Amino acid sequence: MAGALPVAVVLTICATGSEMNSGAVISNEKTHEKLEINHPLLYPRLSFCDPTYLYTLPSKQTAAGAVDILSHVMEQYFQPNDEAYITDVLSEAVMKTVVKYARKAMDEPENYEARSNLMWASTIGLNHLLTVGKGGAWSVHPIEHVLSAYYDITHGVGLAILTPAWMEYVLSDKTAPRFARFAREVFGVGEADDRKAARLGIEKVRQFNRSLAMPSTLSEAGVLEEKFDEMAAEAVRTSGIASRAYVKLQVPDVKNILMNCK
């Protein structure tokens, strides 16, 4: 890339963190591809981040944006390297903020405290701060990108459906301590047994999504089983999910996760 036109951002939804990152997603509807691009030239030269601009954002988009923020942080939190303590604590604080304020912003659209906290969570959630000491590929986003490349589904809605299913699928003796920490620190789960705490945490994620009126199955969102093989293969082809993810997933694994979301 030889150059790029200067980018200015006026934030009208809390979700992608575009106000302070260099990423974008481009869809090709003919080939069913939804791919990420990233380059330093794409950082905004200036961003207008005024929470009052969000007062008229529809409730459904407020909810979808909140799920996207939470997912961004979870993708960075559940990584092969989980020894970056300060990064983890910061991530937990951002996730707790989303859980605290998402429904409030839906119920009280002009609540400045709720809107501003979600806006700041969106920015921190994807401005690379929470990648410090981490690394590795994301897990749920690559599957959802294929999902919304094939079907007209809102990104946050797809994430709400897929995330608990992914958590259940990769839960094991090895991953249970990490999921248990997530459950305890983000949702206040008091269970001492890691495996039980992890399962309670997964249910808390489901409850949170339900509180935002998010669908819980693909069929509710009009997604059919007929393309699962094709979608699973594409998710693996276009990402590092099979080689660098928290739990490596091959094509059959991705298809199983989709099947568990029917």
Secondary structure, DSSP 8 states (H G I E B T S, - for coil): -------EEE--SSSS-GGG--EEEEEETTTTEEEEEE-GGGS-SEEE--GGGGTTS-HHHHHHHHHHHHHHHHHHHSSS----HHHHHHHHHHHHHHHHHHHHHHH-TT-HHHHHHHHHHHHHHTSSGGGTT--S--SHHHHHHHHHHHS---HHHHHHHHHHHHHHHH-STTTHHHHHHHHHHHH----SSHHHHHHHHHHHHHHHHHHTT---STGGGT--GGGHHHHHHHHHHTSSTTTTSSS---HHHHHHHHHTT-
